[in-house]
């Protein structure tokens, strides 16, 4: 969809409005990648809680009986190093670079706090979701056998 706007002095281009609408649509909970991982876990027979507010970083997926948590990180938002999806925007770098750096620092702090509390932590990156068989293998290896798995 192409947006055409008349640019007057003091108005922002339509591209900014489009970007604003896209960014506002991004939520911190129940993202597409997160729902995908939960779906794979459920089909594998694992049962879990989501967004446990009593744990550092509010992990996306919590398997309390196993003392394991899973974070599902978007490559852009969490700065997945070496990933093509984790590019820094060319505009407003004075905003984006510190923001993305703070996200990475907060992630590391949450992971360290969880490990100090005796939890095992797995981070699944958005780019790892393309191959569902490998994802299921990674999850199964991390979590061990499921009581419901056949």
BALOBA-1460 file (C-alpha; in Angstrom, 3 decimals):
// residues 150
<rec num="1" residu="x" x="0.000" y="0.000" z="0.000"/>
<rec num="2" residu="x" x="1.494" y="3.278" z="-1.094"/>
<rec num="3" residu="x" x="0.704" y="6.414" z="0.815"/>
<rec num="4" residu="x" x="0.909" y="9.722" z="-0.980"/>
<rec num="5" residu="x" x="1.180" y="12.828" z="1.126"/>
<rec num="6" residu="x" x="1.536" y="16.475" z="0.379"/>
<rec num="7" residu="x" x="4.578" y="17.729" z="2.197"/>
<rec num="8" residu="x" x="4.208" y="21.152" z="3.701"/>
<rec num="9" residu="x" x="6.666" y="23.007" z="5.797"/>
<rec num="10" residu="x" x="6.684" y="21.522" z="9.300"/>
<rec num="11" residu="x" x="4.894" y="18.257" z="8.430"/>
<rec num="12" residu="x" x="6.464" y="14.847" z="8.600"/>
<rec num="13" residu="x" x="6.532" y="12.628" z="5.524"/>
<rec num="14" residu="x" x="4.015" y="9.812" z="5.161"/>
<rec num="15" residu="x" x="6.826" y="7.288" z="5.565"/>
<rec num="16" residu="x" x="7.119" y="8.315" z="9.219"/>
<rec num="17" residu="x" x="3.396" y="7.712" z="9.756"/>
<rec num="18" residu="x" x="3.642" y="4.286" z="8.117"/>
<rec num="19" residu="x" x="6.634" y="3.375" z="10.258"/>
<rec num="20" residu="x" x="4.858" y="4.655" z="13.364"/>
<rec num="21" residu="x" x="1.827" y="2.467" z="12.604"/>
<rec num="22" residu="x" x="4.047" y="-0.593" z="12.076"/>
<rec num="23" residu="x" x="6.002" y="-0.029" z="15.284"/>
<rec num="24" residu="x" x="2.836" y="0.505" z="17.328"/>
<rec num="25" residu="x" x="1.571" y="-2.873" z="16.129"/>
<rec num="26" residu="x" x="4.559" y="-4.639" z="17.718"/>
<rec num="27" residu="x" x="3.714" y="-5.949" z="21.179"/>
<rec num="28" residu="x" x="5.932" y="-7.304" z="23.931"/>
<rec num="29" residu="x" x="3.748" y="-10.317" z="24.748"/>
<rec num="30" residu="x" x="2.159" y="-13.031" z="22.620"/>
<rec num="31" residu="x" x="4.216" y="-12.204" z="19.554"/>
<rec num="32" residu="x" x="4.055" y="-14.425" z="16.488"/>
<rec num="33" residu="x" x="7.424" y="-16.084" z="17.200"/>
<rec num="34" residu="x" x="6.424" y="-16.669" z="20.828"/>
<rec num="35" residu="x" x="3.095" y="-18.254" z="19.840"/>
<rec num="36" residu="x" x="4.929" y="-20.458" z="17.324"/>
<rec num="37" residu="x" x="7.309" y="-21.815" z="19.982"/>
<rec num="38" residu="x" x="4.408" y="-22.384" z="22.381"/>
<rec num="39" residu="x" x="2.532" y="-24.283" z="19.677"/>
<rec num="40" residu="x" x="5.517" y="-26.549" z="19.034"/>
<rec num="41" residu="x" x="5.942" y="-27.181" z="22.770"/>
<rec num="42" residu="x" x="2.242" y="-27.983" z="23.198"/>
<rec num="43" residu="x" x="2.257" y="-30.457" z="20.298"/>
<rec num="44" residu="x" x="5.340" y="-32.102" z="21.835"/>
<rec num="45" residu="x" x="3.340" y="-32.673" z="25.031"/>
<rec num="46" residu="x" x="4.889" y="-30.026" z="27.277"/>
<rec num="47" residu="x" x="2.723" y="-27.910" z="29.551"/>
<rec num="48" residu="x" x="3.879" y="-24.505" z="30.724"/>
<rec num="49" residu="x" x="2.999" y="-21.082" z="32.047"/>
<rec num="50" residu="x" x="3.586" y="-17.857" z="30.190"/>
<rec num="51" residu="x" x="4.923" y="-14.440" z="31.257"/>
<rec num="52" residu="x" x="5.594" y="-15.314" z="34.889"/>
<rec num="53" residu="x" x="5.700" y="-11.887" z="36.541"/>
<rec num="54" residu="x" x="7.412" y="-13.207" z="39.667"/>
<rec num="55" residu="x" x="10.604" y="-14.068" z="37.797"/>
<rec num="56" residu="x" x="13.272" y="-11.647" z="36.536"/>
<rec num="57" residu="x" x="12.594" y="-10.565" z="32.960"/>
<rec num="58" residu="x" x="9.093" y="-12.131" z="32.906"/>
<rec num="59" residu="x" x="10.161" y="-15.154" z="30.843"/>
<rec num="60" residu="x" x="7.980" y="-15.909" z="27.828"/>
<rec num="61" residu="x" x="7.624" y="-19.595" z="28.750"/>
<rec num="62" residu="x" x="8.096" y="-21.144" z="32.196"/>
<rec num="63" residu="x" x="8.235" y="-24.843" z="33.031"/>
<rec num="64" residu="x" x="8.301" y="-24.489" z="36.803"/>
<rec num="65" residu="x" x="8.503" y="-28.196" z="37.646"/>
<rec num="66" residu="x" x="11.667" y="-28.469" z="35.587"/>
<rec num="67" residu="x" x="13.022" y="-25.062" z="36.751"/>
<rec num="68" residu="x" x="13.465" y="-24.062" z="33.108"/>
<rec num="69" residu="x" x="12.504" y="-20.913" z="31.263"/>
<rec num="70" residu="x" x="12.505" y="-19.963" z="27.601"/>
<rec num="71" residu="x" x="12.837" y="-16.485" z="26.163"/>
<rec num="72" residu="x" x="11.730" y="-16.017" z="22.554"/>
<rec num="73" residu="x" x="13.644" y="-13.031" z="21.246"/>
<rec num="74" residu="x" x="12.997" y="-11.042" z="18.107"/>
<rec num="75" residu="x" x="16.312" y="-10.642" z="16.304"/>
<rec num="76" residu="x" x="15.824" y="-6.903" z="15.739"/>
<rec num="77" residu="x" x="14.576" y="-5.928" z="19.200"/>
<rec num="78" residu="x" x="17.109" y="-7.979" z="21.136"/>
<rec num="79" residu="x" x="20.116" y="-7.411" z="18.869"/>
<rec num="80" residu="x" x="20.902" y="-10.909" z="17.637"/>
<rec num="81" residu="x" x="24.551" y="-10.544" z="16.686"/>
<rec num="82" residu="x" x="25.403" y="-11.780" z="13.224"/>
<rec num="83" residu="x" x="21.762" y="-11.990" z="12.116"/>
<rec num="84" residu="x" x="20.542" y="-10.142" z="9.032"/>
<rec num="85" residu="x" x="17.290" y="-9.247" z="10.830"/>
<rec num="86" residu="x" x="19.179" y="-7.337" z="13.533"/>
<rec num="87" residu="x" x="20.176" y="-4.300" z="11.498"/>
<rec num="88" residu="x" x="20.121" y="-0.865" z="13.108"/>
<rec num="89" residu="x" x="17.786" y="1.569" z="11.326"/>
<rec num="90" residu="x" x="19.534" y="4.250" z="9.296"/>
<rec num="91" residu="x" x="17.319" y="7.007" z="10.668"/>
<rec num="92" residu="x" x="17.358" y="8.185" z="14.301"/>
<rec num="93" residu="x" x="20.424" y="6.176" z="15.227"/>
<rec num="94" residu="x" x="20.868" y="8.426" z="18.260"/>
<rec num="95" residu="x" x="17.659" y="6.801" z="19.554"/>
<rec num="96" residu="x" x="17.947" y="3.237" z="18.220"/>
<rec num="97" residu="x" x="21.538" y="2.383" z="19.140"/>
<rec num="98" residu="x" x="21.150" y="3.137" z="22.892"/>
<rec num="99" residu="x" x="17.656" y="1.549" z="22.944"/>
<rec num="100" residu="x" x="18.806" y="-1.724" z="21.412"/>
<rec num="101" residu="x" x="21.897" y="-1.729" z="23.651"/>
<rec num="102" residu="x" x="19.685" y="-1.306" z="26.751"/>
<rec num="103" residu="x" x="17.524" y="-4.228" z="25.560"/>
<rec num="104" residu="x" x="20.600" y="-6.489" z="25.287"/>
<rec num="105" residu="x" x="21.881" y="-5.382" z="28.702"/>
<rec num="106" residu="x" x="18.480" y="-5.989" z="30.313"/>
<rec num="107" residu="x" x="18.312" y="-9.451" z="28.708"/>
<rec num="108" residu="x" x="21.733" y="-10.401" z="30.100"/>
<rec num="109" residu="x" x="20.813" y="-9.104" z="33.545"/>
<rec num="110" residu="x" x="17.556" y="-11.104" z="33.557"/>
<rec num="111" residu="x" x="19.337" y="-14.273" z="32.444"/>
<rec num="112" residu="x" x="22.035" y="-13.860" z="35.112"/>
<rec num="113" residu="x" x="19.393" y="-13.248" z="37.810"/>
<rec num="114" residu="x" x="17.431" y="-16.336" z="36.773"/>
<rec num="115" residu="x" x="20.546" y="-18.506" z="36.808"/>
<rec num="116" residu="x" x="21.455" y="-17.152" z="40.250"/>
<rec num="117" residu="x" x="17.999" y="-18.283" z="41.406"/>
<rec num="118" residu="x" x="18.656" y="-21.806" z="40.081"/>
<rec num="119" residu="x" x="16.738" y="-21.636" z="36.789"/>
<rec num="120" residu="x" x="18.006" y="-22.986" z="33.463"/>
<rec num="121" residu="x" x="17.552" y="-20.496" z="30.630"/>
<rec num="122" residu="x" x="17.148" y="-21.043" z="26.885"/>
<rec num="123" residu="x" x="16.954" y="-18.216" z="24.365"/>
<rec num="124" residu="x" x="15.234" y="-18.978" z="21.076"/>
<rec num="125" residu="x" x="15.838" y="-16.400" z="18.346"/>
<rec num="126" residu="x" x="13.233" y="-15.445" z="15.754"/>
<rec num="127" residu="x" x="15.512" y="-16.572" z="12.914"/>
<rec num="128" residu="x" x="15.676" y="-20.095" z="14.418"/>
<rec num="129" residu="x" x="11.956" y="-20.642" z="13.876"/>
<rec num="130" residu="x" x="12.201" y="-21.258" z="10.134"/>
<rec num="131" residu="x" x="13.207" y="-24.914" z="10.583"/>
<rec num="132" residu="x" x="10.543" y="-26.438" z="12.830"/>
<rec num="133" residu="x" x="12.223" y="-29.853" z="13.029"/>
<rec num="134" residu="x" x="15.433" y="-28.308" z="14.362"/>
<rec num="135" residu="x" x="13.412" y="-26.140" z="16.755"/>
<rec num="136" residu="x" x="11.593" y="-29.196" z="18.123"/>
<rec num="137" residu="x" x="14.895" y="-31.046" z="18.479"/>
<rec num="138" residu="x" x="16.438" y="-28.104" z="20.367"/>
<rec num="139" residu="x" x="13.445" y="-27.821" z="22.688"/>
<rec num="140" residu="x" x="13.316" y="-31.574" z="23.319"/>
<rec num="141" residu="x" x="17.039" y="-31.696" z="24.090"/>
<rec num="142" residu="x" x="16.747" y="-28.727" z="26.467"/>
<rec num="143" residu="x" x="13.615" y="-29.913" z="28.287"/>
<rec num="144" residu="x" x="14.074" y="-33.673" z="28.326"/>
<rec num="145" residu="x" x="11.272" y="-36.140" z="27.845"/>
<rec num="146" residu="x" x="7.669" y="-35.070" z="28.105"/>
<rec num="147" residu="x" x="5.227" y="-37.157" z="30.116"/>
<rec num="148" residu="x" x="2.688" y="-36.810" z="27.303"/>
<rec num="149" residu="x" x="5.058" y="-37.423" z="24.366"/>
<rec num="150" residu="x" x="4.328" y="-40.522" z="22.354"/>
